[in-house]
Amino acid sequence: MNIEQYREFCLSLGDDVEEKMPFTAFKYAGGVLVFYVHGHMFSFFDCDNFRVITLKCQSDRIDELGALHSCITKPFNMSPKYWIGIDPTTAPDDLLRELTRNSYEIVKAKYKLK
């Protein structure tokens, strides 16, 4: 999946998804695109280096996912207890979509406005 296909997929997850580039003031993070649901991040990556997408994940799934899929890596700049990295250049599209939807659902459920 290329960067534009991934962006379109993230935006298709719901009307409550927003995209922003919140780190433009930082020299090495100006190209980071972040997807939010209810104002909280569920996916982000560097547009200038589309090699790692960072996603929220259930803690009890992280080790198993890493053992099963070589495309699962450490998350960029987030806790590896709650986040995973995934290489979109080697990940199967269906796995990338499933883990992104999972991240979206985790964050949406946690921060849903009542």
Secondary structure, 3 states (H helix, E strand, C coil): CCHHHHHHHHHHCCCCEEEECCCCCCCCCCCEEEEEECCEEEEEEECCCCCCEEEECCHHHHHHHHHHCCCEECCCCCCCCCEEEECCCCCCHHHHHHHHHHHHHHHHHHHCCC
